[in-house]
Amino acid sequence: MYNLLNLYNPILRAFLFYASILIGKTMIMSPLTARWRFKKRVFISPEDAVLRGTRVGYDDEDIERIRRAHRNDIENIPMFLATGFIYILTDPHPFVAINLFRLYTVCRITHTYVYAIKVYPQPIRAMISIALKLDNDFQITTTAKERIDRIKRARLNDIENIPIFLAITFAYASTEPDPQTASLLLQIFTCARIVHTLVYAVYVLPQPARAAAFITGEIVTWIMIIKTAINFY
């Protein structure tokens, strides 16, 4: 593993290069949103719309497109960064790995460009999303708004919790825990997250089913946090 995480490893160097581009691209979206707000003189908070000719609004299509593109980055890029790092640990072929990183980066930039900067009709954006391999499960066709909202909320809950768990797992692994205990904690968290999504967005069950699944995952995360903190205190 040391050789895989060595900066002389071309796969790791490529990953860090494209990760930097993706993080920078995500950060650019905030000033881009601000630019359009000042250009259209439409702001989201009353305290910002104090100058003459400005207003509070949530319905400007140009601004909302930028915001949706930004949100799409936030939903997808962190997962790619986590998955990419794990993928490096499998010691993939350099040509394949580097070109996968390159393809993903180009697709993310192109997705934002054709959606929020120079708008192109479908299916161009949809084709890019398919190439990204991340949004397929959520490109659903249904008129059930509640089901769509539930899936979006379940996905957001994953984005809020799984990256934190992955980060603390990496730190926890450095404490050299008992393999059986560590394996059990990982299995419990994974099952809890899957059950949480199932009972919330797929086969809806009344509380406390969802709360129990969520709390179980939180307990596992806190066990790892406490163990890591004690080890390095």
VENHU-V307681 format. One record per residue. N is the residue number from 1. RES is the residue in three letters. PSI is psi in whole degrees, 0 to 359 (NA if undefined). Layout:
BEGIN
n->[N:N]
res->[RES:RES]
psi->[PSI:PSI]
END
This chain:
BEGIN
n->[1:2:3:4:5:6:7:8:9:10:11:12:13:14:15:16:17:18:19:20:21:22:23:24:25:26:27:28:29:30:31:32:33:34:35:36:37:38:39:40:41:42:43:44:45:46:47:48:49:50:51:52:53:54:55:56:57:58:59:60:61:62:63:64:65:66:67:68:69:70:71:72:73:74:75:76:77:78:79:80:81:82:83:84:85:86:87:88:89:90:91:92:93:94:95:96:97:98:99:100:101:102:103:104:105:106:107:108:109:110:111:112:113:114:115:116:117:118:119:120:121:122:123:124:125:126:127:128:129:130:131:132:133:134:135:136:137:138:139:140:141:142:143:144:145:146:147:148:149:150:151:152:153:154:155:156:157:158:159:160:161:162:163:164:165:166:167:168:169:170:171:172:173:174:175:176:177:178:179:180:181:182:183:184:185:186:187:188:189:190:191:192:193:194:195:196:197:198:199:200:201:202:203:204:205:206:207:208:209:210:211:212:213:214:215:216:217:218:219:220:221:222:223:224:225:226:227:228:229:230:231:232:233]
res->[MET:TYR:ASN:LEU:LEU:ASN:LEU:TYR:ASN:PRO:ILE:LEU:ARG:ALA:PHE:LEU:PHE:TYR:ALA:SER:ILE:LEU:ILE:GLY:LYS:THR:MET:ILE:MET:SER:PRO:LEU:THR:ALA:ARG:TRP:ARG:PHE:LYS:LYS:ARG:VAL:PHE:ILE:SER:PRO:GLU:ASP:ALA:VAL:LEU:ARG:GLY:THR:ARG:VAL:GLY:TYR:ASP:ASP:GLU:ASP:ILE:GLU:ARG:ILE:ARG:ARG:ALA:HIS:ARG:ASN:ASP:ILE:GLU:ASN:ILE:PRO:MET:PHE:LEU:ALA:THR:GLY:PHE:ILE:TYR:ILE:LEU:THR:ASP:PRO:HIS:PRO:PHE:VAL:ALA:ILE:ASN:LEU:PHE:ARG:LEU:TYR:THR:VAL:CYS:ARG:ILE:THR:HIS:THR:TYR:VAL:TYR:ALA:ILE:LYS:VAL:TYR:PRO:GLN:PRO:ILE:ARG:ALA:MET:ILE:SER:ILE:ALA:LEU:LYS:LEU:ASP:ASN:ASP:PHE:GLN:ILE:THR:THR:THR:ALA:LYS:GLU:ARG:ILE:ASP:ARG:ILE:LYS:ARG:ALA:ARG:LEU:ASN:ASP:ILE:GLU:ASN:ILE:PRO:ILE:PHE:LEU:ALA:ILE:THR:PHE:ALA:TYR:ALA:SER:THR:GLU:PRO:ASP:PRO:GLN:THR:ALA:SER:LEU:LEU:LEU:GLN:ILE:PHE:THR:CYS:ALA:ARG:ILE:VAL:HIS:THR:LEU:VAL:TYR:ALA:VAL:TYR:VAL:LEU:PRO:GLN:PRO:ALA:ARG:ALA:ALA:ALA:PHE:ILE:THR:GLY:GLU:ILE:VAL:THR:TRP:ILE:MET:ILE:ILE:LYS:THR:ALA:ILE:ASN:PHE:TYR]
psi->[327:317:325:326:12:139:350:351:117:331:315:319:318:317:314:323:308:330:320:319:316:319:316:320:318:319:330:334:328:308:332:320:315:320:315:327:317:325:316:349:39:123:162:339:141:324:342:335:59:342:155:137:359:162:163:130:152:14:7:119:322:315:317:329:316:316:320:322:320:314:323:322:313:327:330:320:316:323:321:318:317:314:320:319:316:321:323:323:347:0:60:170:131:317:315:311:312:320:332:315:317:316:315:316:315:319:321:317:316:321:313:319:312:348:322:342:299:97:127:150:161:154:21:310:322:322:322:319:323:320:329:338:17:335:1:317:345:3:72:154:106:154:3:92:321:319:320:315:322:317:319:318:322:320:316:320:322:315:326:333:319:315:322:318:318:320:314:331:319:317:319:322:330:348:359:60:169:125:319:319:314:316:318:317:318:319:318:314:315:314:320:318:319:315:319:314:318:313:349:322:342:299:93:125:150:160:150:25:309:318:320:318:317:313:323:314:321:320:316:315:316:325:315:319:311:315:319:316:316:320:323:7:NA]
END
